[in-house]
């Protein structure tokens, strides 16, 4: 069985929820003429990974791209960048990732929860501070569409 990933928007994180392993993450969305293709470079803890999605499916994950390749990608044209602070948290017995978005998405807060299977996901009791489920499991791929393009 494949693991299930769900995202939830949230209200304010309760003070009793411990935030661990804080890291800054940048998602750099690269221009693409084909609207069904999304190319993104994810930088976390100084490590850059390159991903290509076709519609909502990951088709290529290339790890640890070089500085030269990163700058070649980022200077190819108009880009969109999503920045966020990410924390590991535990809630209702699940290890989760809390994302606090910055920049143009400031105020957006989401929690990513991974489940072993469909049954575990179905039986998950959402905490009261969770607002609602985000139906697209790759919703971050779509966030690049809502960010203004930088000028060339």
N, C-alpha and C positions, 0 to 999 in steps of 0.2 A: 504494500500500500504506500502511496505517496503521502508525504506530510502535507498538512493543510496550514496555510498562513492566512490570518485574518487581521485586518486593521480596524481600529475603532477610534472615532473622535472622542475627546474627553472634555470634562469640565476641569476645574482646578485639581491638581494632584494633591491628595491629602498629605498633611505633614508627616503622618505615620509611615508613609511609603518611602522607604530608603532608596535614594538614587546612588547607584554605584557606577564606576568605570565611565566617567564622563568623557565624551570625545566629540570633536567637531568634524562634521561630515559635509562635503560639498559634492553636489551632483551637477556636472557640467553637461548640458544638453547641446549636442552639435547639430547644426543645420543639415537638413536632408531634403532633397527634392521629392522623394517618394514619401507621401504622408503616412504610409503603413510601416515605414522603417524608422526606428528611433535609435540613435547612437548616443551613449552617455559615458562619461568618465566619472567614476566615483573616487573621491579622495578621502581617505580616512586614516588618521594617524600617520600622515605623510606618504601612505602607499596609495598609488593610483591604479585602479582596475578599469578596463575598457569592456563595455557591454554593447551588444547589438540586439534589438528586439524587432521581430516582425509581427506587427499587430500587437498582441499581448503575450507572445511567446518569446522567451529568451532563446536566441539562436547561436550566440557566440559570447563567451566570457573569456577575455584575455587578461591575465593577471600581470601586475607589475610592469606597466608600460614605462618606457624610458622618458627622461625629461625632454629629449628632442622630439619624440613622438607626441608627447602631451602638448608641447608648444606648437607643433605643426597642426595638431587637431584644433587647438583653441584659437589659432590665428587664421584658420581657413575661412572664416566668415562670421556671420552673426551667431552668437551663442546665447544660451539662457543658463542661468545658474541658480540652483536651489541650495540654500545653506540651512543647516540645522545642528542643534546640540542633541546628542543621543546619550541616554542613560540606560543601564540595565536596572530593572526593577523586578520585584516579585509581587504577584497579586493572585489571590485565590489559588495558591499552590502552583502557579505557572511562572516560569521565567519569561519576562517580556522585555521589549525595547520601547522606551519612551522617547519620542521625537518632539522637540520644541523648535519649530521653524523660525527662521530669522528673515531679515530683509523684507521683500515685498509680501512674504507669507507670514510675517510676524503675527503671532496670536494663534496660529494654527497649531494644535497639539494633537498627536495621535499616538496610539499604542499598537505595536505589532506583537501578535500572539501566535506562536507556532504550536500546532497540535500534531500528534502522532498519526491520527486517523480521523475519519468523519464522525465516528461515535464520540470520541473525546471532544471534538469541536462542538458537537450538538449538546453535550452534557455540561459544557462550561457555564458556570454561573458568573455572569458579568457583575463586576462591582458597581455600586450605585453611582460612582463618579464617571463611569463610561457613558457617553451620550448615545452613539449609535454606530452600527457597523458600516464600514466603507465597503461597498459591494465589489469593487475592482481590486483583486489581490495584488495587482501591479499598479496601484493608483499613483505611485510616485513617478512612474514613467510618464503619466499624463500631466503631472504638475508643470513640466517644462513648457507646456502649451499656454499656461497662464502667467508666465513671467515675461516681462518686456524684454525684447531683444536689445542687446548692446549694440552701439553703432560700430561699424567696421573701422 
